[in-house]
């Protein structure tokens, strides 16, 4: 995937965060930012792996900030 797509996703997430001030968007913003940084590096650059790992951590953090899904009440 091209770096410009990750940058565009970062900008859109930043605009959405500034619009609604929802803190749950911050890990998603970090995920897109770290992926843009990782894809801007060459494959032999050690920082490329660091940014990929940081993106994975941001993705896992996103799971913790999302509200749990509740099952709908059963009909009797």
N, C-alpha and C positions, 0 to 999 in steps of 0.2 A: 504494500500500500504506500502511496506517495506521502511524503512529509507534509505537503500542502493540505491534504485531507485531515491529518491529525491536528494541524494548526487551525484549520477552519472549525473543527469540532471543539477545540479549546476556546476559540473566540466565541462560539455560540454558547458554550457552557458558561463562560464568564459573563456574557450579556444576560443570560437567564438568571445567574446568581445576583447580578447587580439589580435586576428588575424585581425579583421576588424576595431577595435576602434570605433564602432558604439555605441553612448551613449544611443540609444533607447533600448539596451539590458540590461541596468542596472536594470530597474524595474523587468524584467523577471528573472534576476539573483537573485535579492532580494526575489522575490516570491518563487523560488525554495529553497533558503537558509532558509527562514522562515518556509516553510513547512517541510524541513528536521529537523529543530530544534523542531518544534511542534510535529512531529511524534516520536522524540527521547525521549519525556517526557511521564510520566505516566498520566493517565486520570485525576487523582486527583490533579496533580501539577498545581498551578495557572499560571505558565509561559507557559504552553501548550496553554491556551486560548489567552494569550498575543501574542504568536507567530502566532497563527491562525488569529487573528485580523490584525496583521502586514502583513501577507501574503495577506489578503483581500485588505488591503490598497495598497499594491504593485501591485496587479492585477488591481485595479481601476486606479492607476497611469499609468499603461501600456496603458490603453485606451486613456489617454490624450496625450501620446507621439507618438502614432501611427498617421500617416498622414490620413486625411479624405479620404474616398473612393468617387471618382468622377464618376458620371454616364457617360457612353460613349455617344458621340454626336449622336443625332438621324439622321437617313438617310431620306432624303426627297424624 
